[in-house]
Amino acid sequence: MKAEERWQARFRASRMTLPSWARQAPNRSIYRSNATGTWEVYAWERVTGAVRQVTDRPKGTAYAAIDPTGQWIYWFADTDGDEFGVWWRQPFAGGPNEPVAPDLPPGQPGGIALSTTGVAAISMASEGTFRIHVVRVGGPATLLYEHTEAAWVADMSLDGSLIAINHGEYGDFRHPALRVVRPSGETVGELYDGPTKGVTGLHFAPVVGDRRLLALHERRQRHEPLVWDPVSGEQREIWLRDPGDLNAEWYDDGRGLLILRDNRARTYLHRYDLAGGGLTLIDTPHGVIDEAAPRPGGHVEYSWSSASRPPVIRSSSGQVVVNPGGPPAPPSVPVEDIDVEGEGGRIHALVSKPETGVAPYPAVFLLHGGPTAHDRDAFSPEVAAWVDAGFAVVRVNYRGSTGYGSAWRDALHGDVGHIELADVAAVRQVVVDRGIADPNRIVLAGAAWGGYLTLLGLGTQPELWAAGIAAVPIACHQTSYEDEAESLRAYHRALLGGSPDEQPEQYAASSPITYVDQVKSPLLILAGENDSRCPLRQIEKYVAKLAEHGREHEVYMYDAIGGSLVVAERIAQTALQLDFARKHLHHSDI
């Protein structure tokens, strides 16, 4: 198979998310899959093996849930991929769709929580306000919560008596507080650890009548589990000696916790026994687990991959749970870890080298989004495509990334954008010094926050990069703030210390448009016409400035946010990026 056929086959290979199931009907599951070429929702009856496609939308479906009784599948319908819309539901066995809350206006989704009683809690944002409504079938929606700072529903107890809300009322969306209320709006309890330590609600215990809520706290400079009874106020912190950020999920009987430990770009699973405090490592392959959940009976299902091996849904019992069908994705190359001393501490990066060619290679620095995310030893068709094209791929978990503790994640203050790029530049120097990357053939690229850093890097580090590729970037923080979704405005305020009116110098100093006259390298920008995350108007302003200064650039437009739900769009964008890099590095051998 030729290189181009191989990387396109990886995109086209059928993939699926970890199936979720109804708490009281565990053989009824839903998952999302790209089997049709677009990510859609499917219903799976485990006993009979019957699979049914639930949604069929041109831009795909990103959010879905199944109610605890297994009777209904809920899914969010936006307009042309703009993440602004309403919730619908459909019987698990099939039938007509019906609106969940026909009296509510469209908005940006902030989560949905479902109970066994048919009551739902829906959080939506629009027009500068975050609202959570309680919805009962056949009745009007009741306003439960409303605030101008970001808030979202975390979960509802199975009996519908308690609702958990994460909120940023205290002014810092990045470090939320956790409140539990009754459907009447009465506050039952609240956890707030101060301005630099968030408490995030996860799920109530999966047992009817059990009030305990599983949450994550940051009291020891990393995410760790906490079991909280909001009625009695009792708290139990779960501490592990092992390094890494932690996440957790209940076992089906409420007697244990599944602990997901993320350390140095790999994932590890543990079972924690709440009665005795015992901790047991669950044997899993070396790599990354995107999602994991215990099943009735005690075994764990998880979605696993590594940089070299494509995703698979596995069980701790040793079996493959379900096969998405179709030909498997071709494998790729493993990653190598490198550690670099930077201004703020040790920087962890991942390097993927081509199997052909001679070092030093042409290279691409693929910067992750977020910034509260991180690159991992997981399968990526995009990374594999660059490797097949002869590039070394370097991914940097710069300051601001998750997975390395709260202090590293929260290091972005006072000099946002420039802090991350200082770490990227330090890693660049090391891969050049080690003979991995050709200093004259290095591309800076990324999407969303990674696209933002690409634009900023080309303007503030013009001598380091031969070309730039920025997908759905932030080009001007102020203009982006004016047009973006409500949750992102809240994030902007938390990250930059206030609104553009309150912090104009901060917004300007961190904006790529401030440095557009210093850009020297050719630049490709990919932009979504309906993007509420990285709005189009601020990109158009930046492109106009590029043209005004006579800088070489290309712009590719498409009619969605990221195109990630449509396989053909992802292939088209990847081909465009590879062709752009080949053309501007002036080397026909890549």
Secondary structure, 3 states (H helix, E strand, C coil): CCHHHHHHHHHHCCCECCCEEECCEEEEEEEEECCCCECEEEEEECCCCCEEECCCCCCCCCCEEECCCCCEEEEEEECCCCCCEEEEEEECCCCCCEECCCCCCCEEEEEEEECCCCCEEEEEEECCEEEEEEECCCCCCEEEEEECCCEEEEEECCCCCCEEEEECCCCCCCCCEEEEECCCCCEEEEECCCCCCCEEEEEECCCCCCCCEEEEECCCCCCEEEEECCCCCCEEECCCCCCCEEEEEECCCCCEEEEEEEECCEEEEEEEECCCCCEEEECCCCCEEEEEEECCCCCEEEEEECCCCCCEEEECCCCEEECCCCCCCCCCCCCEEEEEEECCEEEEEEEECCCCCCCCEEEEEEECCCCCCCCCCCCCHHHHHHHHCCCEEEEEECCCCCCCCHHHHCCCCCCCCHHHHHHHHHHHHHHHHCCCEEEEEEEEEEECHHHHHHHHHHHHCCCCCCEEEEECCCCCHHHHHHHCCHHHHHHHHHHHCCCCCCCHHHHHHCCHHHHHHHCCCCEEEEEECCCCCCCHHHHHHHHHHHHHCCCCEEEEEECCCCCCCEHHHHHHHHHHHHHHHHHHHCCCCC
